[in-house]
Amino acid sequence: MAKLVDYPFEVRPLGQEEGGGYLVSFPDFAECISDGETIEEAIVQ
């Protein structure tokens, strides 16, 4: 089975009104998202 990071993903910064940090989302999996203070943290989560 492939790891989730083997699938395409998008990283976008979150505004202060959204809590700051970064959001990672996977277009192939609509409800699969992660966030973190840094890009690396958001990807690992």
VEXLUMPA-414439 format. One record per atom (N, C-alpha, C): residue number from 1; residue in three letters; chain; atom name; x, y, z. Coordinates in steps of 0.2 Angstrom, whole numbers, always signed. Layout:
N
    n  res  chain  atom      x      y      z
  NUM  ALA      A    CA      X      Y      Z
...
END
This chain:
45
    n  res  chain  atom      x      y      z
    1  MET      A     N     +4     -6     +0
    1  MET      A    CA     +0     +0     +0
    1  MET      A     C     +4     +6     +0
    2  ALA      A     N     +3    +11     -4
    2  ALA      A    CA     +6    +17     -4
    2  ALA      A     C     +5    +22     +2
    3  LYS      A     N    +11    +25     +4
    3  LYS      A    CA    +10    +30     +9
    3  LYS      A     C     +6    +36     +7
    4  LEU      A     N     +3    +40    +11
    4  LEU      A    CA     -1    +46     +9
    4  LEU      A     C     +3    +51     +6
    5  VAL      A     N    +10    +52     +8
    5  VAL      A    CA    +14    +57     +5
    5  VAL      A     C    +16    +55     -2
    6  ASP      A     N    +14    +49     -5
    6  ASP      A    CA    +15    +47    -11
    6  ASP      A     C    +10    +50    -16
    7  TYR      A     N     +5    +52    -13
    7  TYR      A    CA     -1    +55    -17
    7  TYR      A     C     +1    +63    -18
    8  PRO      A     N     -2    +66    -23
    8  PRO      A    CA     -1    +73    -24
    8  PRO      A     C     -5    +77    -18
    9  PHE      A     N     -1    +82    -16
    9  PHE      A    CA     -5    +86    -10
    9  PHE      A     C     -3    +93    -11
   10  GLU      A     N     -7    +98     -8
   10  GLU      A    CA     -6   +105     -9
   10  GLU      A     C     -5   +108     -2
   11  VAL      A     N     -1   +113     -1
   11  VAL      A    CA     +1   +116     +5
   11  VAL      A     C     -1   +123     +4
   12  ARG      A     N     -5   +126     +9
   12  ARG      A    CA     -6   +133     +8
   12  ARG      A     C     -6   +136    +15
   13  PRO      A     N     -3   +143    +16
   13  PRO      A    CA     -3   +146    +22
   13  PRO      A     C    -10   +148    +25
   14  LEU      A     N    -11   +147    +31
   14  LEU      A    CA    -17   +149    +34
   14  LEU      A     C    -16   +156    +37
   15  GLY      A     N    -21   +160    +36
   15  GLY      A    CA    -21   +167    +38
   15  GLY      A     C    -22   +167    +46
   16  GLN      A     N    -21   +173    +49
   16  GLN      A    CA    -22   +174    +56
   16  GLN      A     C    -29   +172    +58
   17  GLU      A     N    -34   +174    +54
   17  GLU      A    CA    -41   +172    +56
   17  GLU      A     C    -42   +165    +56
   18  GLU      A     N    -38   +161    +53
   18  GLU      A    CA    -39   +154    +52
   18  GLU      A     C    -34   +150    +57
   19  GLY      A     N    -30   +154    +61
   19  GLY      A    CA    -26   +151    +66
   19  GLY      A     C    -19   +151    +65
   20  GLY      A     N    -17   +153    +58
   20  GLY      A    CA    -10   +154    +56
   20  GLY      A     C     -7   +147    +55
   21  GLY      A     N     -1   +146    +53
   21  GLY      A    CA     +2   +140    +51
   21  GLY      A     C     +1   +138    +44
   22  TYR      A     N     +1   +132    +42
   22  TYR      A    CA     +0   +129    +36
   22  TYR      A     C     -5   +123    +36
   23  LEU      A     N     -9   +123    +30
   23  LEU      A    CA    -14   +117    +29
   23  LEU      A     C    -11   +113    +23
   24  VAL      A     N    -12   +107    +24
   24  VAL      A    CA    -10   +102    +19
   24  VAL      A     C    -17    +98    +17
   25  SER      A     N    -18    +98    +11
   25  SER      A    CA    -24    +94     +8
   25  SER      A     C    -22    +90     +2
   26  PHE      A     N    -26    +84     +2
   26  PHE      A    CA    -25    +79     -4
   26  PHE      A     C    -31    +79     -8
   27  PRO      A     N    -30    +82    -14
   27  PRO      A    CA    -36    +82    -19
   27  PRO      A     C    -39    +75    -20
   28  ASP      A     N    -35    +70    -20
   28  ASP      A    CA    -38    +63    -21
   28  ASP      A     C    -42    +61    -15
   29  PHE      A     N    -42    +64     -9
   29  PHE      A    CA    -45    +62     -3
   29  PHE      A     C    -48    +68     +0
   30  ALA      A     N    -54    +70     -2
   30  ALA      A    CA    -57    +76     +0
   30  ALA      A     C    -57    +78     +7
   31  GLU      A     N    -58    +73    +12
   31  GLU      A    CA    -58    +75    +19
   31  GLU      A     C    -51    +74    +22
   32  CYS      A     N    -46    +72    +19
   32  CYS      A    CA    -40    +71    +22
   32  CYS      A     C    -36    +78    +22
   33  ILE      A     N    -35    +81    +28
   33  ILE      A    CA    -31    +87    +29
   33  ILE      A     C    -27    +87    +35
   34  SER      A     N    -22    +91    +35
   34  SER      A    CA    -18    +91    +41
   34  SER      A     C    -16    +99    +41
   35  ASP      A     N    -14   +101    +47
   35  ASP      A    CA    -11   +107    +48
   35  ASP      A     C     -5   +107    +53
   36  GLY      A     N     -1   +113    +53
   36  GLY      A    CA     +4   +113    +58
   36  GLY      A     C     +7   +120    +58
   37  GLU      A     N    +12   +122    +62
   37  GLU      A    CA    +15   +128    +63
   37  GLU      A     C    +20   +129    +57
   38  THR      A     N    +23   +124    +55
   38  THR      A    CA    +27   +124    +49
   38  THR      A     C    +25   +119    +43
   39  ILE      A     N    +28   +120    +37
   39  ILE      A    CA    +26   +116    +32
   39  ILE      A     C    +28   +109    +34
   40  GLU      A     N    +34   +108    +37
   40  GLU      A    CA    +36   +101    +38
   40  GLU      A     C    +32    +98    +44
   41  GLU      A     N    +29   +102    +49
   41  GLU      A    CA    +25    +99    +54
   41  GLU      A     C    +18    +97    +51
   42  ALA      A     N    +16   +101    +46
   42  ALA      A    CA     +9   +100    +43
   42  ALA      A     C     +9    +93    +39
   43  ILE      A     N    +15    +92    +36
   43  ILE      A    CA    +16    +86    +32
   43  ILE      A     C    +16    +80    +36
   44  VAL      A     N    +20    +80    +41
   44  VAL      A    CA    +21    +75    +46
   44  VAL      A     C    +15    +73    +50
   45  GLN      A     N    +11    +77    +51
   45  GLN      A    CA     +5    +76    +55
   45  GLN      A     C     +1    +71    +52
END
